[in-house]
Structure formats: C-alpha cells, structure tokens
C-alpha cells in the first residue's frame, strides 16, 4: 500500500506524518498510530502492513523522526499536538493505537475530541499511579544534561551498523528483526556536519521527554472523563530493586484500567515494555480483533 510522507504545522511545530489507504477513509475506521519516546512513525510499518485495507496515519512526534527538532518540556504538548493534528486533518471514526508516551498522548487527545474516536488501544501508556505526579521525588534527575540518555551515542555509519551494534544490547535483543531494522532505517538522518548518520531523535530531545515525564498530572482527568472503549495492554511489572534506567518494565499503574469508565486490560507479564517491537504479530492480532469487534 502506498505510503505518503506529509507535513503539518501543529502548535507552531512542523510535524511529519505518513498516510496510507486514503481510498478507505470514511468506509472503515481510521487508524491513528503514535509512537514511544525515542522512536518514530515508521516503527509501525510491519503492523500497519499486516492490518491491510485501512486508512492509517502514523505520526512522528515533535523532536522525533522527520519532525522538527523541539525538546518536550511538558507532556501536555504531545497531547495538544495530536489533538490539533486530528483537527487539521479532520479525522473521524478513529481507532487510536499508541505505545508508551504515544498512548498517553492519545488518551489525553481523545478526552478533548472524544466524538472523533471509536476506541483507544493504549500499549503500556506512561501513566503511573496518581500520587506519583504530586511529589518532586518522582523526578529522577535534576536536568536533562544529567539524564544518561542525553549522552547516548548519536552518530552511526549506516542503519545496518546501528542494527548490528544494538542487536544484542539490552531490550533491543528481544526486538523482532524486521522491527529492529525499521527502527534503525528510519531512526537515522543524514549527518549534515559530517559523514554517516545521526539519530532522528537527538539524545537531548529524548532526555527532555524523560525529564518531563511527571509533568502532566491532568491526565487522570482525561482518563476518568472518557466514555469510549479503552484497551490497556500492559507489560511486565518492575521489581522493587529495579534500576531506574531499566526501560524494559512497565511504567503503567497496574490499577489504571479501573480508573476508566469503559476499559479492559491484557497483561503480558513475561514481555517487556517494547511490546510492539517484541511481539508485533501478537499486537497485530489484538488490533485485528478489536477492529472486528467494532465492525
């Protein structure tokens, strides 16, 4: 299916999105995909291709992918970005599919534009217990420069070299091979200041996301206001002695499903936070089942 790269100016930021299946718009639900911190719109390619004949939009969030490089200072920004993009593109009959920060963004945006949504599938959205928003102790670092992700390697010779370097490193080792290659292929941009490539999500942008991750305590107002169906897909829970830099465990409050008016949960207790990249076939099947239920 043809994939069209497009741009929109959203909240003063140029954002890139990828559109497929325009001929199906209006006849079937529109699938709106929003990625996690440090990733990009094209990480969804394998899942979107497997789903087939649907109108879909996958978004590069601000600072990520091919969108304008802006740090994120408050997670309300990503909610407003998604909401304004929905409005600009006049999207209706939406099934929102978001991973991590992308799930958080879709839940917040749906609260503002609920009449445009059919359902949200939130894959391990970053919504911790409500009390974690009300203490400065929940902030892990005092500045983006101090956050380890700000020191992440930024230059690579090629997508293949990046994939080879990451293949057996941390959670990347459990990624589906196609998903890892798509992450590397679309996660790099030509290096204008030298040879090779640089990360499409600069390390300082990724660090800014983690630094502001407890900024949006209003997300619970959105959670409790929604009437549409919400499916939470949650990963393995953290252990008490968890390293704060272990991103493989779920950042989602285990009781979150009970805060919605109309929600269900699927818990993958033995899989990492990177569920779409680790088990894309299973995530595709779940999305297919949800779409079949709507139809």
LINHU-V193370 format. One record per residue. N is the residue number from 1. RES is the residue in one small letter. OMEGA is omega in radians with two decimals (999 if undefined). Layout:
# LINHU-V193370
n->N res->RES omega->OMEGA
n->N res->RES omega->OMEGA
This chain:
# LINHU-V193370
n->1 res->x omega->-3.10
n->2 res->x omega->3.12
n->3 res->x omega->-3.09
n->4 res->x omega->3.07
n->5 res->x omega->-3.09
n->6 res->x omega->-3.14
n->7 res->x omega->3.03
n->8 res->x omega->3.04
n->9 res->x omega->-3.02
n->10 res->x omega->-3.11
n->11 res->x omega->3.11
n->12 res->x omega->-3.12
n->13 res->x omega->3.07
n->14 res->x omega->-3.13
n->15 res->x omega->3.11
n->16 res->x omega->3.03
n->17 res->x omega->-3.08
n->18 res->x omega->-3.03
n->19 res->x omega->3.10
n->20 res->x omega->2.98
n->21 res->x omega->-3.10
n->22 res->x omega->-3.11
n->23 res->x omega->-3.14
n->24 res->x omega->-3.14
n->25 res->x omega->3.11
n->26 res->x omega->-3.14
n->27 res->x omega->3.11
n->28 res->x omega->3.10
n->29 res->x omega->2.98
n->30 res->x omega->-3.14
n->31 res->x omega->-3.11
n->32 res->x omega->-3.06
n->33 res->x omega->3.12
n->34 res->x omega->-2.96
n->35 res->x omega->-3.13
n->36 res->x omega->3.08
n->37 res->x omega->3.08
n->38 res->x omega->-3.10
n->39 res->x omega->-3.05
n->40 res->x omega->-3.06
n->41 res->x omega->-3.00
n->42 res->x omega->3.05
n->43 res->x omega->3.13
n->44 res->x omega->-2.97
n->45 res->x omega->-3.07
n->46 res->x omega->3.13
n->47 res->x omega->-3.14
n->48 res->x omega->-3.14
n->49 res->x omega->-3.13
n->50 res->x omega->-3.12
n->51 res->x omega->3.02
n->52 res->x omega->-2.84
n->53 res->x omega->3.06
n->54 res->x omega->2.92
n->55 res->x omega->-3.13
n->56 res->x omega->3.03
n->57 res->x omega->3.00
n->58 res->x omega->-2.90
n->59 res->x omega->2.87
n->60 res->x omega->3.13
n->61 res->x omega->-3.12
n->62 res->x omega->-3.13
n->63 res->x omega->-3.03
n->64 res->x omega->3.01
n->65 res->x omega->-3.13
n->66 res->x omega->3.06
n->67 res->x omega->-3.13
n->68 res->x omega->-3.07
n->69 res->x omega->3.09
n->70 res->x omega->3.02
n->71 res->x omega->3.09
n->72 res->x omega->-3.09
n->73 res->x omega->-3.14
n->74 res->x omega->-3.08
n->75 res->x omega->2.99
n->76 res->x omega->3.12
n->77 res->x omega->-3.11
n->78 res->x omega->3.06
n->79 res->x omega->3.14
n->80 res->x omega->3.09
n->81 res->x omega->-3.13
n->82 res->x omega->3.14
n->83 res->x omega->-3.13
n->84 res->x omega->3.09
n->85 res->x omega->3.07
n->86 res->x omega->-3.12
n->87 res->x omega->-3.13
n->88 res->x omega->-3.11
n->89 res->x omega->3.13
n->90 res->x omega->-3.13
n->91 res->x omega->3.08
n->92 res->x omega->3.07
n->93 res->x omega->-3.00
n->94 res->x omega->2.82
n->95 res->x omega->-3.11
n->96 res->x omega->-3.13
n->97 res->x omega->-3.05
n->98 res->x omega->3.13
n->99 res->x omega->3.03
n->100 res->x omega->3.10
n->101 res->x omega->3.10
n->102 res->x omega->3.06
n->103 res->x omega->3.07
n->104 res->x omega->-3.11
n->105 res->x omega->-3.12
n->106 res->x omega->3.11
n->107 res->x omega->3.11
n->108 res->x omega->-3.13
n->109 res->x omega->-3.14
n->110 res->x omega->3.10
n->111 res->x omega->3.13
n->112 res->x omega->-3.07
n->113 res->x omega->-3.00
n->114 res->x omega->-3.12
n->115 res->x omega->3.13
n->116 res->x omega->-3.05
n->117 res->x omega->2.95
n->118 res->x omega->-3.06
n->119 res->x omega->2.98
n->120 res->x omega->2.98
n->121 res->x omega->-3.05
n->122 res->x omega->-3.09
n->123 res->x omega->-3.12
n->124 res->x omega->3.14
n->125 res->x omega->-3.11
n->126 res->x omega->3.06
n->127 res->x omega->3.13
n->128 res->x omega->3.08
n->129 res->x omega->-3.00
n->130 res->x omega->-3.08
n->131 res->x omega->3.14
n->132 res->x omega->3.11
n->133 res->x omega->-2.97
n->134 res->x omega->3.09
n->135 res->x omega->3.12
n->136 res->x omega->-3.14
n->137 res->x omega->3.13
n->138 res->x omega->3.09
n->139 res->x omega->-2.97
n->140 res->x omega->-3.07
n->141 res->x omega->-3.04
n->142 res->x omega->3.14
n->143 res->x omega->-3.06
n->144 res->x omega->3.12
n->145 res->x omega->-3.11
n->146 res->x omega->-3.09
n->147 res->x omega->-3.07
n->148 res->x omega->-3.13
n->149 res->x omega->3.09
n->150 res->x omega->-3.13
n->151 res->x omega->-3.13
n->152 res->x omega->3.07
n->153 res->x omega->-3.01
n->154 res->x omega->-3.05
n->155 res->x omega->3.13
n->156 res->x omega->3.13
n->157 res->x omega->-3.07
n->158 res->x omega->3.04
n->159 res->x omega->-3.14
n->160 res->x omega->3.11
n->161 res->x omega->3.10
n->162 res->x omega->-3.13
n->163 res->x omega->-3.14
n->164 res->x omega->-3.14
n->165 res->x omega->-3.04
n->166 res->x omega->-2.91
n->167 res->x omega->-3.11
n->168 res->x omega->-3.09
n->169 res->x omega->3.06
n->170 res->x omega->-3.09
n->171 res->x omega->3.10
n->172 res->x omega->-3.12
n->173 res->x omega->3.13
n->174 res->x omega->-3.14
n->175 res->x omega->2.93
n->176 res->x omega->-3.07
n->177 res->x omega->3.12
n->178 res->x omega->-3.14
n->179 res->x omega->3.11
n->180 res->x omega->-3.13
n->181 res->x omega->3.08
n->182 res->x omega->3.10
n->183 res->x omega->-3.11
n->184 res->x omega->-3.09
n->185 res->x omega->-3.08
n->186 res->x omega->-3.13
n->187 res->x omega->3.11
n->188 res->x omega->3.05
n->189 res->x omega->3.08
n->190 res->x omega->3.14
n->191 res->x omega->-3.11
n->192 res->x omega->-3.07
n->193 res->x omega->-3.13
n->194 res->x omega->-3.13
n->195 res->x omega->3.02
n->196 res->x omega->-2.98
n->197 res->x omega->3.02
n->198 res->x omega->-3.13
n->199 res->x omega->3.10
n->200 res->x omega->2.96
n->201 res->x omega->-3.08
n->202 res->x omega->-3.12
n->203 res->x omega->-3.13
n->204 res->x omega->3.06
n->205 res->x omega->3.11
n->206 res->x omega->3.12
n->207 res->x omega->-3.13
n->208 res->x omega->3.12
n->209 res->x omega->3.14
n->210 res->x omega->-3.13
n->211 res->x omega->-3.09
n->212 res->x omega->-2.98
n->213 res->x omega->3.10
n->214 res->x omega->-3.04
n->215 res->x omega->-2.95
n->216 res->x omega->3.13
n->217 res->x omega->3.12
n->218 res->x omega->-3.13
n->219 res->x omega->3.13
n->220 res->x omega->3.02
n->221 res->x omega->3.10
n->222 res->x omega->-3.14
n->223 res->x omega->-3.04
n->224 res->x omega->-3.12
n->225 res->x omega->-3.00
n->226 res->x omega->3.06
n->227 res->x omega->-3.08
n->228 res->x omega->3.10
n->229 res->x omega->3.08
n->230 res->x omega->3.03
n->231 res->x omega->3.06
n->232 res->x omega->3.04
n->233 res->x omega->-2.97
n->234 res->x omega->-3.09
n->235 res->x omega->-3.09
n->236 res->x omega->-3.09
n->237 res->x omega->3.13
n->238 res->x omega->3.05
n->239 res->x omega->-3.10
n->240 res->x omega->-3.10
n->241 res->x omega->-3.09
n->242 res->x omega->2.99
n->243 res->x omega->-3.09
n->244 res->x omega->3.11
n->245 res->x omega->3.07
n->246 res->x omega->-3.10
n->247 res->x omega->-3.08
n->248 res->x omega->-3.08
n->249 res->x omega->-3.06
n->250 res->x omega->3.03
n->251 res->x omega->-3.00
n->252 res->x omega->3.09
n->253 res->x omega->-3.11
n->254 res->x omega->3.14
n->255 res->x omega->-3.07
n->256 res->x omega->-3.09
n->257 res->x omega->-3.09
n->258 res->x omega->3.12
n->259 res->x omega->3.10
n->260 res->x omega->3.07
n->261 res->x omega->-3.02
n->262 res->x omega->-3.05
n->263 res->x omega->3.03
n->264 res->x omega->-3.13
n->265 res->x omega->2.91
n->266 res->x omega->-3.08
n->267 res->x omega->3.04
n->268 res->x omega->-3.00
n->269 res->x omega->-3.08
n->270 res->x omega->3.13
n->271 res->x omega->-3.03
n->272 res->x omega->3.07
n->273 res->x omega->-3.07
n->274 res->x omega->-3.02
n->275 res->x omega->-3.13
n->276 res->x omega->-3.13
n->277 res->x omega->-3.09
n->278 res->x omega->-3.08
n->279 res->x omega->-3.09
n->280 res->x omega->3.13
n->281 res->x omega->3.14
n->282 res->x omega->3.10
n->283 res->x omega->3.09
n->284 res->x omega->-3.13
n->285 res->x omega->3.13
n->286 res->x omega->3.12
n->287 res->x omega->3.11
n->288 res->x omega->-3.14
n->289 res->x omega->3.12
n->290 res->x omega->3.13
n->291 res->x omega->3.09
n->292 res->x omega->3.11
n->293 res->x omega->3.10
n->294 res->x omega->-3.12
n->295 res->x omega->999
